[in-house]
Amino acid sequence: MRRSFAFKCTLLVMGWVLVGIACEQIPAYTFWPAIFGALTLPVALGLNLLAAGYWLLRRWPVALLPLALAVLTWPHFQRGLALHPLRLTTAAEPATAGPVVQVLSANVRIFNVYPQLRNDGLQSSKEMVRWLAESKADVLCLQEFYNEPAGTKSADGNVFRAMDKIGRQAGRESFLSKTLTNSAGAEFGMAIFSRHPIVNKGTIQFGKLTQNHGMWADLRLPSQDTIRVYSFHLQSMSMDEKDIVDSYSSKSGLKKKGLGLLRRFKRGAVLRHAQIDTLVNRFAKCPYPILLCADLNDVPYSYSYDKLADGFQNAWTSVGNGVGSTYNGRIPFLRIDNQFAGPRWQVRDFWVNYEIPYSDHYPTTATYQLKPKQ
């Protein structure tokens, strides 16, 4: 009877895995409860592995069922917990078969310009700008960017002269996709900086141009290959970190905050899923090898991530080890910042810059090598 009960539980877990994967492929604007089915997928995948282990000890032929499912769904498991034990040390120098490009992506949180984000002497703002200016990366994609050009009415001197410091003064070309210029002349938006010539560029709007949009730049490599780099920032979850922590810390917190959080989470998911559809349609028309840098504001078990994973390699999943969380806050294990690469690229290395804690997002850096055209 115990084995019969265990077998039924195993079948239920296997069904749960399949339902979770199906939920990943349903956009929230079609059926929003599917987002919660997708979020349970990591638990189902873990239980399926436990079931395989149980049956290997009890009755190995039965273990073939959950083992076969684990093999088929291994890419989904890797989305949440990448395992590449042979890559625990930094990757070896790339071969010389094709050009190599290093890309840094970061949500810089407007360099902490707002009063509630500042610290003594604007130290975090200065350190972030300095670190980016000195980065050895070929390409920098910065979301939630802030710049005070010459002539801005500011009491902070040239601390936020970010376009000049990270761009021209560091020997990079730059493209600023502005969403707002305030009354003092300061600029908000996203930016791409490149040590390679920018030969074309553009912006992708999701309706009205806001911080949530996409941008792209075509870069000419020394090999004379042209590549396209996209950077985008999707709709935020619209939830305050304190409210989330309060909601799962106590029953009273859940009653007080739960319903409001659910409404905001649903709204954010609906908007993100529509935005990612817009972007994927644009990617399909691109004639060049593609690299993507994104603040997805979504987890690896979501429609947004799944749409990208269908056609692109996730850099962390390809070469990383562990969870690879990028959120610098009280909610653990969140990887909402990602880099993806098209099929022409080989991911050589990828890491999260945990030593740079000046934003609520940790920067990510990846090294790619362009493979010969088939």
Contacts in CASP RR format, 6 or more apart in sequence:
PFRMAT RR
TARGET T0000
AUTHOR 0000-0000-0000
METHOD contacts of the structure
MODEL  1
MRRSFAFKCTLLVMGWVLVGIACEQIPAYTFWPAIFGALTLPVALGLNLL
AAGYWLLRRWPVALLPLALAVLTWPHFQRGLALHPLRLTTAAEPATAGPV
VQVLSANVRIFNVYPQLRNDGLQSSKEMVRWLAESKADVLCLQEFYNEPA
GTKSADGNVFRAMDKIGRQAGRESFLSKTLTNSAGAEFGMAIFSRHPIVN
KGTIQFGKLTQNHGMWADLRLPSQDTIRVYSFHLQSMSMDEKDIVDSYSS
KSGLKKKGLGLLRRFKRGAVLRHAQIDTLVNRFAKCPYPILLCADLNDVP
YSYSYDKLADGFQNAWTSVGNGVGSTYNGRIPFLRIDNQFAGPRWQVRDF
WVNYEIPYSDHYPTTATYQLKPKQ
3 58 0 8 1.000
3 59 0 8 1.000
6 51 0 8 1.000
6 54 0 8 1.000
6 55 0 8 1.000
6 58 0 8 1.000
7 62 0 8 1.000
9 51 0 8 1.000
10 51 0 8 1.000
10 54 0 8 1.000
10 55 0 8 1.000
10 62 0 8 1.000
10 65 0 8 1.000
10 66 0 8 1.000
13 44 0 8 1.000
13 47 0 8 1.000
13 48 0 8 1.000
13 51 0 8 1.000
13 66 0 8 1.000
14 48 0 8 1.000
14 51 0 8 1.000
14 65 0 8 1.000
14 66 0 8 1.000
14 69 0 8 1.000
15 44 0 8 1.000
16 40 0 8 1.000
16 44 0 8 1.000
16 47 0 8 1.000
17 41 0 8 1.000
17 44 0 8 1.000
17 45 0 8 1.000
17 48 0 8 1.000
17 69 0 8 1.000
17 73 0 8 1.000
19 37 0 8 1.000
20 37 0 8 1.000
20 38 0 8 1.000
20 40 0 8 1.000
20 41 0 8 1.000
20 44 0 8 1.000
21 41 0 8 1.000
21 73 0 8 1.000
21 76 0 8 1.000
23 34 0 8 1.000
23 35 0 8 1.000
23 36 0 8 1.000
23 37 0 8 1.000
23 38 0 8 1.000
23 41 0 8 1.000
24 38 0 8 1.000
24 41 0 8 1.000
24 301 0 8 1.000
24 302 0 8 1.000
24 303 0 8 1.000
24 305 0 8 1.000
24 306 0 8 1.000
25 303 0 8 1.000
25 306 0 8 1.000
26 34 0 8 1.000
26 303 0 8 1.000
27 270 0 8 1.000
27 273 0 8 1.000
27 274 0 8 1.000
27 277 0 8 1.000
27 303 0 8 1.000
28 34 0 8 1.000
28 35 0 8 1.000
28 266 0 8 1.000
28 268 0 8 1.000
28 269 0 8 1.000
28 270 0 8 1.000
28 272 0 8 1.000
28 273 0 8 1.000
28 303 0 8 1.000
29 270 0 8 1.000
29 273 0 8 1.000
29 274 0 8 1.000
32 266 0 8 1.000
32 269 0 8 1.000
32 270 0 8 1.000
34 303 0 8 1.000
35 265 0 8 1.000
35 266 0 8 1.000
35 269 0 8 1.000
35 302 0 8 1.000
35 303 0 8 1.000
38 301 0 8 1.000
38 302 0 8 1.000
38 303 0 8 1.000
38 306 0 8 1.000
39 299 0 8 1.000
39 301 0 8 1.000
39 302 0 8 1.000
41 76 0 8 1.000
41 301 0 8 1.000
42 80 0 8 1.000
42 81 0 8 1.000
42 301 0 8 1.000
45 70 0 8 1.000
45 73 0 8 1.000
45 76 0 8 1.000
45 77 0 8 1.000
46 77 0 8 1.000
48 66 0 8 1.000
48 69 0 8 1.000
48 70 0 8 1.000
48 73 0 8 1.000
49 66 0 8 1.000
49 70 0 8 1.000
49 77 0 8 1.000
51 66 0 8 1.000
52 63 0 8 1.000
52 66 0 8 1.000
52 67 0 8 1.000
52 70 0 8 1.000
53 63 0 8 1.000
53 66 0 8 1.000
54 63 0 8 1.000
55 62 0 8 1.000
55 63 0 8 1.000
55 65 0 8 1.000
55 66 0 8 1.000
56 63 0 8 1.000
70 77 0 8 1.000
75 309 0 8 1.000
75 317 0 8 1.000
76 301 0 8 1.000
78 317 0 8 1.000
79 300 0 8 1.000
79 301 0 8 1.000
79 305 0 8 1.000
79 309 0 8 1.000
79 314 0 8 1.000
79 317 0 8 1.000
80 300 0 8 1.000
80 301 0 8 1.000
80 317 0 8 1.000
80 323 0 8 1.000
80 335 0 8 1.000
81 322 0 8 1.000
81 323 0 8 1.000
82 316 0 8 1.000
82 317 0 8 1.000
82 319 0 8 1.000
82 320 0 8 1.000
82 321 0 8 1.000
82 322 0 8 1.000
82 323 0 8 1.000
82 324 0 8 1.000
83 321 0 8 1.000
83 322 0 8 1.000
84 319 0 8 1.000
84 320 0 8 1.000
84 321 0 8 1.000
85 321 0 8 1.000
87 319 0 8 1.000
87 320 0 8 1.000
87 321 0 8 1.000
88 321 0 8 1.000
90 349 0 8 1.000
91 319 0 8 1.000
91 348 0 8 1.000
91 349 0 8 1.000
91 367 0 8 1.000
94 100 0 8 1.000
94 348 0 8 1.000
94 367 0 8 1.000
94 369 0 8 1.000
95 369 0 8 1.000
97 369 0 8 1.000
97 371 0 8 1.000
97 372 0 8 1.000
98 223 0 8 1.000
98 369 0 8 1.000
98 370 0 8 1.000
98 371 0 8 1.000
98 372 0 8 1.000
99 221 0 8 1.000
99 222 0 8 1.000
99 223 0 8 1.000
99 225 0 8 1.000
99 369 0 8 1.000
99 370 0 8 1.000
100 348 0 8 1.000
100 367 0 8 1.000
100 368 0 8 1.000
100 369 0 8 1.000
100 370 0 8 1.000
101 138 0 8 1.000
101 139 0 8 1.000
101 196 0 8 1.000
101 221 0 8 1.000
101 227 0 8 1.000
101 291 0 8 1.000
101 367 0 8 1.000
101 368 0 8 1.000
101 369 0 8 1.000
101 370 0 8 1.000
102 136 0 8 1.000
102 137 0 8 1.000
102 138 0 8 1.000
102 139 0 8 1.000
102 365 0 8 1.000
102 366 0 8 1.000
102 367 0 8 1.000
102 368 0 8 1.000
103 137 0 8 1.000
103 138 0 8 1.000
103 139 0 8 1.000
103 140 0 8 1.000
103 141 0 8 1.000
103 229 0 8 1.000
103 291 0 8 1.000
103 293 0 8 1.000
103 339 0 8 1.000
103 365 0 8 1.000
103 366 0 8 1.000
103 367 0 8 1.000
103 368 0 8 1.000
104 132 0 8 1.000
104 135 0 8 1.000
104 137 0 8 1.000
104 139 0 8 1.000
104 140 0 8 1.000
104 141 0 8 1.000
104 363 0 8 1.000
104 364 0 8 1.000
104 365 0 8 1.000
105 140 0 8 1.000
105 141 0 8 1.000
105 142 0 8 1.000
105 143 0 8 1.000
105 231 0 8 1.000
105 293 0 8 1.000
105 294 0 8 1.000
105 337 0 8 1.000
105 339 0 8 1.000
105 363 0 8 1.000
105 364 0 8 1.000
105 365 0 8 1.000
106 132 0 8 1.000
106 140 0 8 1.000
106 141 0 8 1.000
106 142 0 8 1.000
106 143 0 8 1.000
106 337 0 8 1.000
106 353 0 8 1.000
106 356 0 8 1.000
106 359 0 8 1.000
106 361 0 8 1.000
106 362 0 8 1.000
106 363 0 8 1.000
106 364 0 8 1.000
107 142 0 8 1.000
107 143 0 8 1.000
107 144 0 8 1.000
107 233 0 8 1.000
107 295 0 8 1.000
107 337 0 8 1.000
107 359 0 8 1.000
107 360 0 8 1.000
107 361 0 8 1.000
108 128 0 8 1.000
108 132 0 8 1.000
108 142 0 8 1.000
108 143 0 8 1.000
108 144 0 8 1.000
108 145 0 8 1.000
108 146 0 8 1.000
108 358 0 8 1.000
108 359 0 8 1.000
109 117 0 8 1.000
109 144 0 8 1.000
109 358 0 8 1.000
109 359 0 8 1.000
109 360 0 8 1.000
109 361 0 8 1.000
110 117 0 8 1.000
110 144 0 8 1.000
110 145 0 8 1.000
110 146 0 8 1.000
110 188 0 8 1.000
111 125 0 8 1.000
111 128 0 8 1.000
111 129 0 8 1.000
111 146 0 8 1.000
111 160 0 8 1.000
111 162 0 8 1.000
112 118 0 8 1.000
112 119 0 8 1.000
112 122 0 8 1.000
112 124 0 8 1.000
112 125 0 8 1.000
112 128 0 8 1.000
112 358 0 8 1.000
112 359 0 8 1.000
113 125 0 8 1.000
113 146 0 8 1.000
113 156 0 8 1.000
113 160 0 8 1.000
113 186 0 8 1.000
117 124 0 8 1.000
118 124 0 8 1.000
118 125 0 8 1.000
122 156 0 8 1.000
122 159 0 8 1.000
124 358 0 8 1.000
125 159 0 8 1.000
125 160 0 8 1.000
125 358 0 8 1.000
126 159 0 8 1.000
127 358 0 8 1.000
128 356 0 8 1.000
128 358 0 8 1.000
128 359 0 8 1.000
129 159 0 8 1.000
129 160 0 8 1.000
129 162 0 8 1.000
129 165 0 8 1.000
129 166 0 8 1.000
130 165 0 8 1.000
131 356 0 8 1.000
131 358 0 8 1.000
132 140 0 8 1.000
132 142 0 8 1.000
132 166 0 8 1.000
133 165 0 8 1.000
133 166 0 8 1.000
133 167 0 8 1.000
133 169 0 8 1.000
133 170 0 8 1.000
134 170 0 8 1.000
137 365 0 8 1.000
138 194 0 8 1.000
138 195 0 8 1.000
138 196 0 8 1.000
139 192 0 8 1.000
139 193 0 8 1.000
139 194 0 8 1.000
139 195 0 8 1.000
139 196 0 8 1.000
139 219 0 8 1.000
139 229 0 8 1.000
139 291 0 8 1.000
140 166 0 8 1.000
140 172 0 8 1.000
140 191 0 8 1.000
140 192 0 8 1.000
140 193 0 8 1.000
140 194 0 8 1.000
141 190 0 8 1.000
141 191 0 8 1.000
141 192 0 8 1.000
141 229 0 8 1.000
141 231 0 8 1.000
141 293 0 8 1.000
142 166 0 8 1.000
142 190 0 8 1.000
142 191 0 8 1.000
142 192 0 8 1.000
142 193 0 8 1.000
142 231 0 8 1.000
143 190 0 8 1.000
143 211 0 8 1.000
143 231 0 8 1.000
143 232 0 8 1.000
143 233 0 8 1.000
143 295 0 8 1.000
144 189 0 8 1.000
144 190 0 8 1.000
144 211 0 8 1.000
144 233 0 8 1.000
144 295 0 8 1.000
145 162 0 8 1.000
145 176 0 8 1.000
145 187 0 8 1.000
145 188 0 8 1.000
145 189 0 8 1.000
145 190 0 8 1.000
145 191 0 8 1.000
146 160 0 8 1.000
146 162 0 8 1.000
146 186 0 8 1.000
146 187 0 8 1.000
146 188 0 8 1.000
146 189 0 8 1.000
147 160 0 8 1.000
147 161 0 8 1.000
147 162 0 8 1.000
147 163 0 8 1.000
147 176 0 8 1.000
147 186 0 8 1.000
147 187 0 8 1.000
147 191 0 8 1.000
148 154 0 8 1.000
148 156 0 8 1.000
148 158 0 8 1.000
148 159 0 8 1.000
148 160 0 8 1.000
148 161 0 8 1.000
148 162 0 8 1.000
148 184 0 8 1.000
148 185 0 8 1.000
148 186 0 8 1.000
148 187 0 8 1.000
149 161 0 8 1.000
149 163 0 8 1.000
149 164 0 8 1.000
149 185 0 8 1.000
149 187 0 8 1.000
150 161 0 8 1.000
150 164 0 8 1.000
151 185 0 8 1.000
152 160 0 8 1.000
152 184 0 8 1.000
152 185 0 8 1.000
152 186 0 8 1.000
153 184 0 8 1.000
153 185 0 8 1.000
154 160 0 8 1.000
154 184 0 8 1.000
154 186 0 8 1.000
160 186 0 8 1.000
162 191 0 8 1.000
163 174 0 8 1.000
163 176 0 8 1.000
163 187 0 8 1.000
163 191 0 8 1.000
166 172 0 8 1.000
166 174 0 8 1.000
166 191 0 8 1.000
166 193 0 8 1.000
167 173 0 8 1.000
167 174 0 8 1.000
167 193 0 8 1.000
168 174 0 8 1.000
170 193 0 8 1.000
171 195 0 8 1.000
172 193 0 8 1.000
172 194 0 8 1.000
172 195 0 8 1.000
173 193 0 8 1.000
173 194 0 8 1.000
173 195 0 8 1.000
173 196 0 8 1.000
173 197 0 8 1.000
173 198 0 8 1.000
174 191 0 8 1.000
174 192 0 8 1.000
174 193 0 8 1.000
174 194 0 8 1.000
174 198 0 8 1.000
175 191 0 8 1.000
175 192 0 8 1.000
175 193 0 8 1.000
175 198 0 8 1.000
175 201 0 8 1.000
175 202 0 8 1.000
175 215 0 8 1.000
175 217 0 8 1.000
176 187 0 8 1.000
176 189 0 8 1.000
176 190 0 8 1.000
176 191 0 8 1.000
177 189 0 8 1.000
177 190 0 8 1.000
177 191 0 8 1.000
177 202 0 8 1.000
177 203 0 8 1.000
177 213 0 8 1.000
177 214 0 8 1.000
177 215 0 8 1.000
178 187 0 8 1.000
178 188 0 8 1.000
178 189 0 8 1.000
179 188 0 8 1.000
179 189 0 8 1.000
179 190 0 8 1.000
179 209 0 8 1.000
179 210 0 8 1.000
179 211 0 8 1.000
179 213 0 8 1.000
180 187 0 8 1.000
180 188 0 8 1.000
180 189 0 8 1.000
181 187 0 8 1.000
181 188 0 8 1.000
182 188 0 8 1.000
188 211 0 8 1.000
189 211 0 8 1.000
190 211 0 8 1.000
190 213 0 8 1.000
190 214 0 8 1.000
190 215 0 8 1.000
190 231 0 8 1.000
190 232 0 8 1.000
190 233 0 8 1.000
192 198 0 8 1.000
192 201 0 8 1.000
192 215 0 8 1.000
192 216 0 8 1.000
192 217 0 8 1.000
192 229 0 8 1.000
192 231 0 8 1.000
194 217 0 8 1.000
194 219 0 8 1.000
194 229 0 8 1.000
196 219 0 8 1.000
196 220 0 8 1.000
196 221 0 8 1.000
196 222 0 8 1.000
197 219 0 8 1.000
197 220 0 8 1.000
198 217 0 8 1.000
198 218 0 8 1.000
198 219 0 8 1.000
199 218 0 8 1.000
199 219 0 8 1.000
199 220 0 8 1.000
199 226 0 8 1.000
200 217 0 8 1.000
200 218 0 8 1.000
201 215 0 8 1.000
201 216 0 8 1.000
201 217 0 8 1.000
201 218 0 8 1.000
202 215 0 8 1.000
202 216 0 8 1.000
202 217 0 8 1.000
203 209 0 8 1.000
203 213 0 8 1.000
203 214 0 8 1.000
203 215 0 8 1.000
203 216 0 8 1.000
204 213 0 8 1.000
204 214 0 8 1.000
204 215 0 8 1.000
204 216 0 8 1.000
204 232 0 8 1.000
204 278 0 8 1.000
204 279 0 8 1.000
204 282 0 8 1.000
205 213 0 8 1.000
205 214 0 8 1.000
206 212 0 8 1.000
206 213 0 8 1.000
206 235 0 8 1.000
206 271 0 8 1.000
206 274 0 8 1.000
206 275 0 8 1.000
206 278 0 8 1.000
211 233 0 8 1.000
212 233 0 8 1.000
212 234 0 8 1.000
212 235 0 8 1.000
212 236 0 8 1.000
212 271 0 8 1.000
212 275 0 8 1.000
213 232 0 8 1.000
213 233 0 8 1.000
214 230 0 8 1.000
214 231 0 8 1.000
214 232 0 8 1.000
214 233 0 8 1.000
214 279 0 8 1.000
215 230 0 8 1.000
215 231 0 8 1.000
215 232 0 8 1.000
216 228 0 8 1.000
216 229 0 8 1.000
216 230 0 8 1.000
216 231 0 8 1.000
217 228 0 8 1.000
217 229 0 8 1.000
218 226 0 8 1.000
218 227 0 8 1.000
218 228 0 8 1.000
218 288 0 8 1.000
219 226 0 8 1.000
219 227 0 8 1.000
219 228 0 8 1.000
219 229 0 8 1.000
220 226 0 8 1.000
221 227 0 8 1.000
221 370 0 8 1.000
223 370 0 8 1.000
225 289 0 8 1.000
225 370 0 8 1.000
226 288 0 8 1.000
227 288 0 8 1.000
227 289 0 8 1.000
227 290 0 8 1.000
227 291 0 8 1.000
227 370 0 8 1.000
228 286 0 8 1.000
228 288 0 8 1.000
228 289 0 8 1.000
228 290 0 8 1.000
228 291 0 8 1.000
229 290 0 8 1.000
229 291 0 8 1.000
229 292 0 8 1.000
229 293 0 8 1.000
230 279 0 8 1.000
230 283 0 8 1.000
230 290 0 8 1.000
230 291 0 8 1.000
230 292 0 8 1.000
230 293 0 8 1.000
230 294 0 8 1.000
231 292 0 8 1.000
231 293 0 8 1.000
231 294 0 8 1.000
232 275 0 8 1.000
232 279 0 8 1.000
232 292 0 8 1.000
232 293 0 8 1.000
232 294 0 8 1.000
232 295 0 8 1.000
233 294 0 8 1.000
233 295 0 8 1.000
233 297 0 8 1.000
234 271 0 8 1.000
234 272 0 8 1.000
234 275 0 8 1.000
234 276 0 8 1.000
234 294 0 8 1.000
234 295 0 8 1.000
234 296 0 8 1.000
234 297 0 8 1.000
234 298 0 8 1.000
234 304 0 8 1.000
235 268 0 8 1.000
235 271 0 8 1.000
235 272 0 8 1.000
235 275 0 8 1.000
235 297 0 8 1.000
236 268 0 8 1.000
236 297 0 8 1.000
237 264 0 8 1.000
237 265 0 8 1.000
237 268 0 8 1.000
237 297 0 8 1.000
237 298 0 8 1.000
238 264 0 8 1.000
238 265 0 8 1.000
238 267 0 8 1.000
238 268 0 8 1.000
239 261 0 8 1.000
239 264 0 8 1.000
239 265 0 8 1.000
241 329 0 8 1.000
241 330 0 8 1.000
241 331 0 8 1.000
243 257 0 8 1.000
243 261 0 8 1.000
244 257 0 8 1.000
244 261 0 8 1.000
244 331 0 8 1.000
245 330 0 8 1.000
245 331 0 8 1.000
246 253 0 8 1.000
246 256 0 8 1.000
246 257 0 8 1.000
247 253 0 8 1.000
247 254 0 8 1.000
247 256 0 8 1.000
247 257 0 8 1.000
247 258 0 8 1.000
247 261 0 8 1.000
248 254 0 8 1.000
269 298 0 8 1.000
269 302 0 8 1.000
269 303 0 8 1.000
272 296 0 8 1.000
272 297 0 8 1.000
272 298 0 8 1.000
272 302 0 8 1.000
272 303 0 8 1.000
272 304 0 8 1.000
273 303 0 8 1.000
273 304 0 8 1.000
276 303 0 8 1.000
276 304 0 8 1.000
276 307 0 8 1.000
276 308 0 8 1.000
277 307 0 8 1.000
280 307 0 8 1.000
280 308 0 8 1.000
283 290 0 8 1.000
283 292 0 8 1.000
289 342 0 8 1.000
289 344 0 8 1.000
289 345 0 8 1.000
289 370 0 8 1.000
290 312 0 8 1.000
290 341 0 8 1.000
290 342 0 8 1.000
291 339 0 8 1.000
291 340 0 8 1.000
291 341 0 8 1.000
291 342 0 8 1.000
291 345 0 8 1.000
291 368 0 8 1.000
292 308 0 8 1.000
292 312 0 8 1.000
292 338 0 8 1.000
292 339 0 8 1.000
292 340 0 8 1.000
292 341 0 8 1.000
293 338 0 8 1.000
293 339 0 8 1.000
294 308 0 8 1.000
294 337 0 8 1.000
294 338 0 8 1.000
294 339 0 8 1.000
294 340 0 8 1.000
295 336 0 8 1.000
295 337 0 8 1.000
295 361 0 8 1.000
296 302 0 8 1.000
296 304 0 8 1.000
296 305 0 8 1.000
296 336 0 8 1.000
296 337 0 8 1.000
296 338 0 8 1.000
297 336 0 8 1.000
298 304 0 8 1.000
298 305 0 8 1.000
298 336 0 8 1.000
299 305 0 8 1.000
299 334 0 8 1.000
299 335 0 8 1.000
299 336 0 8 1.000
300 314 0 8 1.000
300 317 0 8 1.000
300 335 0 8 1.000
305 314 0 8 1.000
305 338 0 8 1.000
308 314 0 8 1.000
308 338 0 8 1.000
308 340 0 8 1.000
309 317 0 8 1.000
309 340 0 8 1.000
311 342 0 8 1.000
311 343 0 8 1.000
312 340 0 8 1.000
312 341 0 8 1.000
312 342 0 8 1.000
313 340 0 8 1.000
313 341 0 8 1.000
313 342 0 8 1.000
313 343 0 8 1.000
313 345 0 8 1.000
313 347 0 8 1.000
314 338 0 8 1.000
314 339 0 8 1.000
314 340 0 8 1.000
315 338 0 8 1.000
315 339 0 8 1.000
315 340 0 8 1.000
315 341 0 8 1.000
315 347 0 8 1.000
315 350 0 8 1.000
315 364 0 8 1.000
315 366 0 8 1.000
315 368 0 8 1.000
316 324 0 8 1.000
316 335 0 8 1.000
316 338 0 8 1.000
316 339 0 8 1.000
316 350 0 8 1.000
316 352 0 8 1.000
316 364 0 8 1.000
318 341 0 8 1.000
318 347 0 8 1.000
318 350 0 8 1.000
319 347 0 8 1.000
319 348 0 8 1.000
319 349 0 8 1.000
319 350 0 8 1.000
320 350 0 8 1.000
323 333 0 8 1.000
323 335 0 8 1.000
324 335 0 8 1.000
324 352 0 8 1.000
325 332 0 8 1.000
325 333 0 8 1.000
325 334 0 8 1.000
325 335 0 8 1.000
325 352 0 8 1.000
325 362 0 8 1.000
326 334 0 8 1.000
326 335 0 8 1.000
326 336 0 8 1.000
326 337 0 8 1.000
326 338 0 8 1.000
326 352 0 8 1.000
326 361 0 8 1.000
326 362 0 8 1.000
326 364 0 8 1.000
327 334 0 8 1.000
327 335 0 8 1.000
327 336 0 8 1.000
327 337 0 8 1.000
327 360 0 8 1.000
327 361 0 8 1.000
327 362 0 8 1.000
328 357 0 8 1.000
328 359 0 8 1.000
328 360 0 8 1.000
328 361 0 8 1.000
328 362 0 8 1.000
329 360 0 8 1.000
336 361 0 8 1.000
337 361 0 8 1.000
337 362 0 8 1.000
337 364 0 8 1.000
338 364 0 8 1.000
339 350 0 8 1.000
339 364 0 8 1.000
339 366 0 8 1.000
341 347 0 8 1.000
341 366 0 8 1.000
341 368 0 8 1.000
344 370 0 8 1.000
344 371 0 8 1.000
344 373 0 8 1.000
345 368 0 8 1.000
345 369 0 8 1.000
345 370 0 8 1.000
345 371 0 8 1.000
346 368 0 8 1.000
346 369 0 8 1.000
346 371 0 8 1.000
347 366 0 8 1.000
347 367 0 8 1.000
347 368 0 8 1.000
348 366 0 8 1.000
348 367 0 8 1.000
348 368 0 8 1.000
348 369 0 8 1.000
349 366 0 8 1.000
349 367 0 8 1.000
350 364 0 8 1.000
350 365 0 8 1.000
350 366 0 8 1.000
350 367 0 8 1.000
351 364 0 8 1.000
351 365 0 8 1.000
351 366 0 8 1.000
352 362 0 8 1.000
352 363 0 8 1.000
352 364 0 8 1.000
353 362 0 8 1.000
353 363 0 8 1.000
353 364 0 8 1.000
353 365 0 8 1.000
354 362 0 8 1.000
356 362 0 8 1.000
356 363 0 8 1.000
END
